[in-house]
């Protein structure tokens, strides 16, 4: 992290974990390790409400069943499957709880970045943790960019996001004072 922060980059982004896909070597290997009966330490999703247990392709009724478990939970709810090494956490007790593993790791990552550098860093967030959310889903910064006519890669505007968000709030406030057309 120190090496990246030393760069004079427009923005530096950090993420946690590796997304697992069904036909990649890591996805295949972890599904084999789970064997439909156990979870693998480090297997997680930010929306999982319990242990993630995958089945290898040979144990599934179809390729579709095998593929779906990497994108949906057992109730059909959207859930991306990722791997985050439990060895990266300073407290092994936190590694056992998927929610704590994610939330704790995000908190630890934020603690490593000087707040004076937050304007040039994209870090993963937990909902409500920070105004500097770089999640794509219903992201206020990204929707503000589009609404104000900005184009191009969102990260190219990252350093100016406070000004962009201020403009978006002003535009929204002005719009709310306009008379409604008859």
N, C-alpha and C positions, 0 to 999 in steps of 0.2 A: 504494500500500500504506500509506503514511504516513497518508493521509486516512482510510482505513478503520480503521487501528489507533487513530486519535484518537477514534473513536466510542466511546461507552460502551455497546457492544453486548454481549449475552449471549455471543455467539460470532460470529466473523468467519471465513468460509471462503474459501479460495483454491484454484483448480484451474489446471491447465496444459492448454492446447490446446482445440481445438473439435472436438467429435464430428461426424463427417461422416455424413450420411444420403443415401441414393441419389437422392432427388428434390428435394433442396434446391439452390438455385443454386450454392452452393459445392461440393457433392458432384458435381453434374453437370459443373461447370467443371473440377474436378480430374480426374475420369474422362476428360474430353476431352483434357486436357493430357497425361495418361499414355498415352492411345491404345493401351493394351494392350502397349506396348513399353518404357516408361521410367517411372521414379518421378519425383515432383515433390518438390523440396526442401521439407522440413517435413512430408511425409506420414509418419505413424508410427502405431505401436501399442505399448503397453508389453509386449505378448507377441510381437511380430514378431521373427523370427530372420533376416530378410533384407529387402531392399527391397520395398516395397509397390507393386505395379503394378496399376492398375485399368483396366478396359475401359469405354468408353462404351456406353450401352444399344444403340446401332445395331450394335455389334460383338459383342453377346452373342446366344446362341441363344434366349433367353427373358428376360422380365422377372425371373423367379426367379433366373437366373444372374447378372444384373446386380445384384440386391439382395443376394444371398448374399455377394458379394465385399466388401461393406461390414461383414459380420459374421463371416466365416469365411476362413481362409487357404486356400491351394491344396490342403492336405491334409485340409480339413474341420474343422480345429481352430478353436474360438471365438477371434475376434480382432476387436476393435472398431477402426475406422479413425478416426484423428484428424488434425488439422492443428495443428502447432506451428511458428510462424514461426521460421525459422533466424536471422532478424535480431534476435531477443531474446537470443541468447547472446553473451556478451562475446568468446568465442574462436571464430572461424569454423571452425576445424579440428574442433571438437566437433560442429558442425552436420551434418557428413557421416556420422556414425555414429549410427543411430537409437537404439541402446542408450545411448550417451553423451549424446545430445541429451536423452533423458528423465531419466536418472540425474543428469547434470550440472545440468540445469535445476531438478530437485527439490532437489538439494543447495544450489544458489544461492538458491533461494526460502527454504529454512530459515535460511540465513545472514543473511537480511534481517530476520528476526524475533528480537527480544530473547528469550532463553530465559525470562525472567521473565514473558513474555506467552503462553507456550505453553499455559497453562491456558485461554485464551480464543480460541484460534485453531485452526482445522482446516486442515491443510496436506496436500497429497498426499505420499505416502511411497513408498519403495522397500522391498520386503520386508526386514525385519530392521533397518531404519534407525532406527526409533523406536517407542517404546511408544504413541505418540499416533497410531495408524493410523486413518484415517477411510475406509478402503476398505470397501465393503459386504460383500465376499465373505469369509465366515467370520471376521468381525471380533470379537475378544474383547470389546470394549466393548459392541457392539450385542447380542451373544448374552447378555452379562451383564445388560443392561437387561431383556431379555425374561425371563430366568431368575429375576430378582428381582422381577418383577411391575411394572416401570415401564412406563408407556404414554405416548403422545404422541410428538412429534418428538424424535428422538434428540439433536439439537443443543441442545434446551432443557435437557438434562442434562449437556452437555459440560463446563461449569465444575466440576461435581461428580464428574467421571469417576474421579479418583484414589480418592475415598472409595467410589464404586460398585464399582470394581475390587477394593478391599480387602475389601468386603463379599462380593463374589463369590468371592474366594479363601477367605475364612473359611467361607462356606457350602459350598464344594466340599470343604474339609478336614473339616468336620463330617460331611458326607455319606459321606465315605470311611471314617469310623470307626463308622458304623452297622452293626449286624449284618445280614447278608443274610437275607431272609425264606426260610423253609423251604418 
